[in-house]
Amino acid sequence: MNKNKKGILKVKKLSIQFGGLKAVDNFNIDIKEGELIGLIGPNGAGKTTLFNLITGVYQPTVGSITLCGQDVTNMNTHKRVLTGIARTFQNIRLFSSMTVLENVMVANNINMHYGLWDTVFHTKKYKQEEKETREKAIRILKIFDLEEYKDDLATSLAYGKQRKLEIARAMMTDAKLLCLDEPAAGMNPSETEELMKTISFIRKEFGITILLIEHDMKLVMGICDWITVINFGKTIACGKPDEIRNNHAVIVAYLGDD
C-alpha cells in the first residue's frame, strides 16, 4: 500500500465483545486515499461486525477509528456520514415505495440546507436545492446505466440493478470512503463481471477509496490492491491478491487443515 498518500481510514486495536464472545479482536488497518481494499474471511469471521463498527452501528469495546484525520470512534452513524463515509448492506435496503430517482435523491439530504418554512412554502431556496439534487442524481444514474429506469419503482428492477442502485445511492453522499458489504451477493456471473467494471470505473472516475467485503474470490482478486483476511475476529493475513491466494493460513481458514 502507498504510504505517501493521504490517510482515509485508520483503525487501531479495535475490539468488540458480545457477552463472552469477542467478535472482533485487536483489528488494525490503515487505508490510504484512492485504494481499493478487500476484507475477506469465512462465514462468521466478523467482517460485517467490523463494517458496523466502522460505520457507527456498533461502538467498540476497545480501540479507535479515525476517518480523514478525525476521530469518529464515539460518533453516531449520521455524523460519520457527514465526515465522509457511506456503505451498502449485505441485504438490499432500498425504499420500496420510492422510484429509482427518489432513492438516489434522498441520500443527498445530508447536503441540503433548506428548512421547514422553505419546504412548506416551496421557497426559491427549496426549489433551487431540489433542482440541483435531481440533476446530481440523474448524473449518477447515468454513470450506473440506470437513468432509463429513473421513474420506475426501485423494487421493480432486476436484482443486479438493485445492487447497482444501492451503490449509486451511496455515491450521492459525496463520500470519501465507500464500504461495500458483499455487493455481488446473489448475482450471476455476467452481473458480477459488470459489477467489477462498475466498481473499477467509479474508483477511477471519483477517486473514491473503497473497502470491500466479498465472498466472490474472482471479484476480490480481480480488483483489490490489498486484502486483509480475518477469522474468528482476528487478522490472519494481509497482502496483495497473489500473496493471499497462496497463503497457507488463509487456505486452512477456508478449507480446513488436512
Backbone torsions as a table, in degrees:
resi	resn	phi	psi	omega
1	MET	NA	145.3	-175.6
2	ASN	-78.9	113.0	-177.2
3	LYS	-81.3	-8.8	-179.1
4	ASN	-85.4	-14.5	-179.6
5	LYS	-79.3	160.2	178.6
6	LYS	-64.9	137.1	178.0
7	GLY	-73.4	134.4	177.7
8	ILE	-107.2	-49.9	-179.7
9	LEU	-131.3	128.4	176.0
10	LYS	-130.1	118.5	178.7
11	VAL	-115.7	127.1	-176.6
12	LYS	-125.9	124.2	171.9
13	LYS	50.7	42.5	-175.1
14	LEU	-78.8	129.7	178.1
15	SER	-143.1	149.9	171.7
16	ILE	-144.7	139.7	-177.0
17	GLN	-125.2	131.9	174.2
18	PHE	-112.1	103.1	-174.7
19	GLY	62.7	-123.2	179.5
20	GLY	-92.2	1.1	-177.3
21	LEU	-99.2	122.6	175.1
22	LYS	-93.8	98.1	-174.1
23	ALA	-73.2	-32.3	174.7
24	VAL	-133.0	132.8	-171.6
25	ASP	-132.1	105.6	174.0
26	ASN	55.2	53.1	-178.2
27	PHE	-88.5	135.9	178.6
28	ASN	-132.6	139.3	173.4
29	ILE	-156.6	147.3	-179.9
30	ASP	-134.5	107.3	-174.7
31	ILE	-108.8	130.6	-177.6
32	LYS	-98.2	163.4	-178.9
33	GLU	-55.9	129.6	174.8
34	GLY	84.0	-2.9	-178.2
35	GLU	-79.7	155.2	174.8
36	LEU	-121.3	106.1	-172.2
37	ILE	-110.4	132.3	176.6
38	GLY	-96.7	140.0	174.5
39	LEU	-121.4	110.7	-174.9
40	ILE	-126.6	168.7	178.7
41	GLY	162.6	162.2	179.9
42	PRO	-61.8	167.7	175.3
43	ASN	-57.1	136.0	179.4
44	GLY	81.4	10.5	-176.8
45	ALA	-74.3	-20.8	-179.8
46	GLY	111.5	13.1	-174.9
47	LYS	-65.3	-51.4	-178.2
48	THR	-68.2	-32.7	174.7
49	THR	-60.0	-41.0	176.8
50	LEU	-61.5	-44.3	177.1
51	PHE	-59.2	-41.3	-179.6
52	ASN	-66.3	-31.3	174.9
53	LEU	-71.0	-45.2	-177.1
54	ILE	-65.9	-34.7	-176.3
55	THR	-95.1	-0.7	172.9
56	GLY	93.5	6.0	176.7
57	VAL	-68.6	-40.6	175.0
58	TYR	-114.0	153.7	171.7
59	GLN	-103.7	134.5	-176.8
60	PRO	-70.4	151.2	172.3
61	THR	-72.6	-39.8	-179.4
62	VAL	-142.8	152.7	172.0
63	GLY	107.6	177.4	-177.0
64	SER	-138.3	154.3	178.9
65	ILE	-131.5	122.4	178.3
66	THR	-117.7	127.1	-179.8
67	LEU	-120.1	119.0	-179.5
68	CYS	53.3	41.1	177.0
69	GLY	82.8	-1.2	-177.8
70	GLN	-112.0	132.4	177.9
71	ASP	-72.2	116.9	-177.9
72	VAL	-113.8	10.7	-172.9
73	THR	-51.2	-40.7	-176.0
74	ASN	-104.8	9.8	178.4
75	MET	-79.5	147.4	173.1
76	ASN	-78.6	173.7	-174.7
77	THR	-59.7	-43.9	-177.6
78	HIS	-59.0	-45.1	-179.6
79	LYS	-67.9	-32.6	178.5
80	ARG	-68.4	-35.6	175.9
81	VAL	-61.4	-42.2	178.4
82	LEU	-63.9	-30.0	179.1
83	THR	-73.4	-25.5	175.2
84	GLY	129.4	31.4	179.9
85	ILE	-124.1	139.8	176.4
86	ALA	-139.8	157.5	-178.3
87	ARG	-147.2	160.4	166.2
88	THR	-113.2	172.2	-174.7
89	PHE	-119.3	157.4	179.0
90	GLN	-59.7	-41.5	175.1
91	ASN	-102.0	128.8	-175.6
92	ILE	-56.7	132.1	-179.7
93	ARG	-127.4	75.1	175.6
94	LEU	-99.5	158.3	175.9
95	PHE	-82.9	108.1	-169.8
96	SER	-66.7	-26.9	-177.9
97	SER	-90.0	0.5	-178.8
98	MET	-105.8	155.3	175.5
99	THR	-74.9	171.2	176.8
100	VAL	-57.5	-46.4	-179.4
101	LEU	-63.5	-43.3	-178.8
102	GLU	-64.4	-37.1	178.3
103	ASN	-60.9	-35.5	179.0
104	VAL	-79.4	-42.7	-178.4
105	MET	-60.1	-37.3	-175.2
106	VAL	-62.8	-26.4	-179.3
107	ALA	-70.8	-14.2	-179.6
108	ASN	-87.1	3.5	-179.0
109	ASN	-57.6	-31.2	-178.8
110	ILE	-66.6	-18.2	-178.9
111	ASN	-102.3	2.6	-177.2
112	MET	-88.7	146.3	-175.6
113	HIS	-122.3	-5.2	179.7
114	TYR	-75.7	156.1	-176.2
115	GLY	-109.6	-169.3	-177.9
116	LEU	-60.8	-43.0	179.7
117	TRP	-56.8	-46.5	-179.4
118	ASP	-62.6	-37.5	-178.5
119	THR	-67.7	-45.3	-177.0
120	VAL	-66.1	-42.1	-173.6
121	PHE	-103.0	7.8	177.6
122	HIS	46.5	57.3	-178.7
123	THR	-68.2	172.1	178.8
124	LYS	-58.9	-40.3	179.1
125	LYS	-61.6	-44.2	178.7
126	TYR	-60.7	-49.5	-177.4
127	LYS	-62.9	-39.5	-179.0
128	GLN	-66.4	-45.9	-178.6
129	GLU	-67.6	-37.7	177.6
130	GLU	-65.7	-39.8	178.4
131	LYS	-62.8	-47.1	-179.4
132	GLU	-64.1	-37.8	178.6
133	THR	-65.7	-42.7	179.0
134	ARG	-62.1	-45.4	-179.4
135	GLU	-63.4	-40.5	178.3
136	LYS	-64.4	-43.6	-179.6
137	ALA	-63.0	-40.4	179.8
138	ILE	-67.2	-38.3	176.5
139	ARG	-59.8	-42.3	-179.8
140	ILE	-69.2	-40.2	177.6
141	LEU	-61.6	-36.2	177.0
142	LYS	-61.9	-42.4	-180.0
143	ILE	-59.6	-36.6	-177.9
144	PHE	-93.8	10.4	-179.5
145	ASP	56.7	40.1	-178.7
146	LEU	-119.3	4.1	-174.4
147	GLU	-60.5	-37.0	-176.8
148	GLU	-65.7	-16.4	-179.1
149	TYR	-101.6	10.1	-169.0
150	LYS	-57.5	-30.5	-178.1
151	ASP	-96.7	1.0	177.8
152	ASP	-84.6	152.8	172.8
153	LEU	-62.9	138.3	-175.9
154	ALA	-57.1	-39.0	-176.2
155	THR	-75.9	-5.0	177.4
156	SER	-85.5	-9.8	179.8
157	LEU	-72.3	154.0	171.8
158	ALA	-61.7	156.3	-173.1
159	TYR	-54.8	-47.0	-178.6
160	GLY	-61.7	-37.1	178.9
161	LYS	-71.9	-32.6	175.3
162	GLN	-63.3	-38.9	176.9
163	ARG	-61.7	-44.3	179.0
164	LYS	-64.3	-36.5	179.4
165	LEU	-64.1	-38.4	176.9
166	GLU	-60.5	-41.9	178.9
167	ILE	-67.6	-40.5	178.1
168	ALA	-59.7	-42.5	178.9
169	ARG	-62.7	-41.7	178.1
170	ALA	-62.5	-37.7	-179.4
171	MET	-66.5	-22.2	-177.8
172	MET	-66.8	-18.3	-177.2
173	THR	-83.8	-0.8	-177.4
174	ASP	61.6	38.1	-177.2
175	ALA	-66.3	151.0	172.3
176	LYS	-94.8	-25.8	177.6
177	LEU	-126.9	122.3	179.0
178	LEU	-109.3	119.9	179.7
179	CYS	-103.6	115.9	-177.4
180	LEU	-107.6	115.5	-178.1
181	ASP	-98.7	99.6	179.7
182	GLU	49.9	59.3	-178.0
183	PRO	-64.1	-23.5	-178.7
184	ALA	-91.2	1.8	-178.0
185	ALA	-58.2	127.0	177.9
186	GLY	82.1	1.0	-178.7
187	MET	-88.3	149.2	172.6
188	ASN	-82.3	168.8	-175.7
189	PRO	-55.3	-39.5	-178.5
190	SER	-70.0	-36.6	177.1
191	GLU	-67.0	-38.7	178.4
192	THR	-65.1	-40.5	177.9
193	GLU	-61.7	-42.7	178.3
194	GLU	-65.3	-38.1	178.7
195	LEU	-63.7	-41.3	177.6
196	MET	-56.8	-45.0	179.3
197	LYS	-64.7	-39.3	-179.6
198	THR	-64.7	-45.9	-179.7
199	ILE	-62.7	-44.3	179.1
200	SER	-62.6	-38.7	-178.6
201	PHE	-67.2	-47.1	-176.3
202	ILE	-69.6	-30.0	175.6
203	ARG	-62.6	-45.0	-178.9
204	LYS	-72.4	-43.3	-174.9
205	GLU	-69.2	-41.7	-174.8
206	PHE	-102.6	-10.1	-176.9
207	GLY	63.9	27.2	-174.4
208	ILE	-83.6	147.4	176.2
209	THR	-88.6	137.6	-174.0
210	ILE	-128.0	132.2	171.1
211	LEU	-114.7	123.8	-168.0
212	LEU	-123.7	123.7	166.5
213	ILE	-98.3	130.8	-178.8
214	GLU	-160.5	141.9	175.6
215	HIS	-94.5	-18.2	179.6
216	ASP	-77.3	103.1	-173.6
217	MET	-67.3	-29.4	178.0
218	LYS	-63.2	-41.4	178.9
219	LEU	-66.6	-49.1	-177.7
220	VAL	-59.9	-49.8	-177.3
221	MET	-68.6	-24.2	-175.5
222	GLY	-82.9	-23.7	-173.6
223	ILE	-127.2	-16.0	-174.4
224	CYS	-82.4	142.9	174.4
225	ASP	-79.1	-35.9	-170.5
226	TRP	-149.9	145.6	-177.5
227	ILE	-130.3	134.5	172.0
228	THR	-111.6	133.1	-178.0
229	VAL	-114.1	129.8	176.5
230	ILE	-122.2	154.2	176.0
231	ASN	-149.6	130.8	-176.1
232	PHE	52.0	38.7	175.1
233	GLY	80.7	-3.4	-178.5
234	LYS	-111.2	146.1	174.4
235	THR	-74.1	127.3	179.2
236	ILE	-113.3	-14.0	178.8
237	ALA	-165.2	148.9	172.7
238	CYS	-140.7	142.6	177.3
239	GLY	165.3	-177.2	176.1
240	LYS	-73.3	160.1	-177.2
241	PRO	-49.1	-46.3	-178.9
242	ASP	-63.4	-35.2	178.9
243	GLU	-68.5	-40.7	-179.4
244	ILE	-69.5	-39.3	-178.7
245	ARG	-57.3	-33.4	-175.6
246	ASN	-107.1	12.2	-177.5
247	ASN	-80.4	125.5	-175.5
248	HIS	-62.6	-42.3	-179.0
249	ALA	-62.1	-36.1	178.9
250	VAL	-69.2	-45.4	179.2
251	ILE	-59.1	-43.0	179.6
252	VAL	-64.1	-42.2	-179.0
253	ALA	-60.4	-38.5	-177.8
254	TYR	-85.7	-38.3	-170.9
255	LEU	-112.2	-12.3	-176.7
256	GLY	88.1	164.1	-177.8
257	ASP	-98.0	124.6	-179.4
258	ASP	-81.5	NA	NA
